[in-house]
């Protein structure tokens, strides 16, 4: 997995330099960008970490940049920073899915705590994403009949019941089960049930 960084977007050069120096010295690698447009133009799929995003900037403002990250299905959690915070702005930022909201000037200790928390969250989110992608890749290798067998096994049905439903012999069900488990890399029926459950949860979440 790529090492994590903070991607700091702020049009004020003095603030960029000061916070980058502080975060770098605190052991948190930081890349800086002078505008939301620059950041989005340079954004790469391998970027790993969190975004520290100023709200008031020329061009795209912080909320607009955050919305574009959402549109791109970015895994990077976003911390919004502003010297012009108000209740409405906070509500809009958090409603849009921002990880946290900080008002300038922010104490270094508070900033560091929030950034490290966001990086922990990012690591957990990326790990879940990679696990889900790996699982979906394995399931995609199954034939239609193997998927049917997996679904029926996950529902707790016995070989004879599955055979009757699918119009095949119990022995053939066993063969499909063995092939399905080999492709999934599973060793037990419990693992199969777990995968089927995860797929079902993901499908329900996207409906």
ROVO-469609 format. One record per residue (C-alpha): residue in one letter; x, y, z. Coordinates in steps of 0.001 Angstrom, whole numbers, padded with zeros to 6 digits, always signed. Example, Ala and Ser with C-alpha at 12.3 -4.5 7.8 and 13.67 -1.06 7.14 Angstrom:
2
A+012300-004500+007800/S+013670-001060+007140/
! end
This chain:
207
X+000000+000000+000000/X+001303+003481-000805/X+002455+005596+002138/X+000002+008230+003305/X+000237+011979+002739/X-001778+015053+003557/X-002828+016950+000430/X-003084+020549+001587/X-004981+022989-000657/X-004811+026693+000246/X-004297+029853-001799/X-002315+031550+001033/X+001356+030717+000501/X+002391+031649+004044/X-000183+029290+005545/X+000769+026537+003121/X+004438+026835+004039/X+003829+027032+007781/X+001469+024075+008004/X+003524+021948+005624/X+006632+022548+007735/X+004771+021688+010922/X+003192+018519+009527/X+006424+017367+007882/X+008311+017852+011166/X+005544+015914+012922/X+006173+012949+010646/X+003196+013550+008359/X+004312+013950+004704/X+002452+016830+003090/X+001966+017942-000499/X+000690+021459-001123/X-001499+022974-003847/X-002339+026647-004398/X-005893+026086-005649/X-008628+023519-005928/X-008221+023504-009682/X-004517+022650-009384/X-005213+019871-006909/X-007929+018279-009035/X-005727+018533-012147/X-002912+016672-010374/X-005064+014214-008407/X-004004+010614-009057/X-005767+007315-008250/X-002814+006236-006104/X-003104+009253-003773/X-003471+007863-000264/X-004149+009885+002875/X-006442+012846+003467/X-007180+016293+002043/X-006796+019480+004083/X-008927+021898+002118/X-009348+025652+002505/X-012933+026805+002050/X-012493+030289+000560/X-010284+030192-002544/X-010239+031792-005994/X-011767+029491-008590/X-013365+026425-007081/X-014086+026824-003378/X-013565+024082-000827/X-017103+022742-000972/X-016962+022543-004764/X-013642+020698-004669/X-015049+018309-002098/X-018101+017664-004247/X-015857+016877-007198/X-013970+014364-005038/X-017300+012764-004154/X-018222+012662-007850/X-014943+010865-008568/X-015579+008310-005786/X-012392+009420-004043/X-011393+007490-000924/X-009649+010546+000539/X-011365+011969+003642/X-011611+015767+003559/X-010956+018230+006377/X-012390+021663+005587/X-010521+024721+006925/X-011721+028317+006906/X-011354+031627+008692/X-014947+032446+007765/X-016799+029557+009378/X-020455+029788+010298/X-023156+027319+011245/X-024532+027086+007721/X-021113+026433+006198/X-020303+023785+008799/X-023630+022081+008179/X-023138+022067+004396/X-019605+020714+004634/X-020499+017895+006998/X-023699+017099+005111/X-021591+016730+001961/X-019517+014127+003770/X-016536+016133+005029/X-014583+014249+007694/X-014158+017295+009918/X-014224+021067+009977/X-011582+023385+011447/X-011593+027155+011888/X-008449+029179+011291/X-006289+029899+013136/X-006187+026339+014434/X-003847+025175+017175/X-001137+022874+015877/X-001974+020161+018412/X-005639+020149+017371/X-004724+020112+013689/X-002346+017197+014194/X-004934+015199+016149/X-007588+015696+013454/X-005170+014892+010624/X-003949+011705+012286/X-007532+010651+012960/X-008403+011272+009305/X-005383+009241+008181/X-006459+006330+010392/X-009946+006566+008898/X-008463+006693+005390/X-006389+003567+006031/X-009442+001686+007273/X-011567+002856+004330/X-008879+001897+001799/X-008432-001523+003411/X-012173-002211+003197/X-012215-001020-000419/X-009324-003292-001406/X-010894-006267+000372/X-014206-005607-001370/X-012508-005232-004753/X-010607-008488-004258/X-013780-010301-003257/X-015736-008947-006232/X-012909-009949-008561/X-013027-013521-007284/X-016817-013724-007468/X-016674-012428-011057/X-014767-015602-011988/X-017709-017812-010957/X-020057-019241-013551/X-023749-018522-013245/X-024425-021992-011842/X-021612-021671-009301/X-023127-018398-008109/X-026507-020064-007749/X-024975-022821-005638/X-023205-020229-003492/X-026445-018340-002936/X-028387-021451-001949/X-025618-022647+000373/X-025562-019221+002022/X-029298-019591+002647/X-028579-022805+004558/X-029983-025242+002011/X-028716-028807+001824/X-027263-030442-001286/X-030427-032431-001983/X-032616-029330-001734/X-030297-027360-004031/X-030194-030245-006486/X-033982-030364-006581/X-034269-026605-007111/X-031664-026525-009876/X-032694-029786-011515/X-029295-031444-011106/X-027909-034264-008970/X-026565-033759-005432/X-023183-034969-006676/X-023170-032214-009310/X-023971-029678-006604/X-020893-030924-004726/X-018774-030436-007832/X-020036-026882-008299/X-019418-026189-004612/X-015837-027432-004844/X-015125-025323-007943/X-016775-022280-006397/X-014755-022554-003184/X-011520-023024-005117/X-012140-019864-007155/X-013078-017894-004050/X-010089-019189-002122/X-012325-020258+000752/X-011825-023238+003046/X-015152-023455+004816/X-018840-022929+004247/X-018687-020135+006828/X-016327-018227+004516/X-018743-018687+001621/X-021635-017414+003722/X-019540-014401+004754/X-018771-013505+001132/X-022385-013973+000044/X-023521-011805+002956/X-021047-009055+002094/X-022189-009055-001522/X-025806-008892-000418/X-025030-005967+001918/X-023212-004082-000838/X-026068-004664-003277/X-028613-003388-000741/X-026471-000317-000030/X-026421+000679-003693/X-030140+000127-004365/
! end
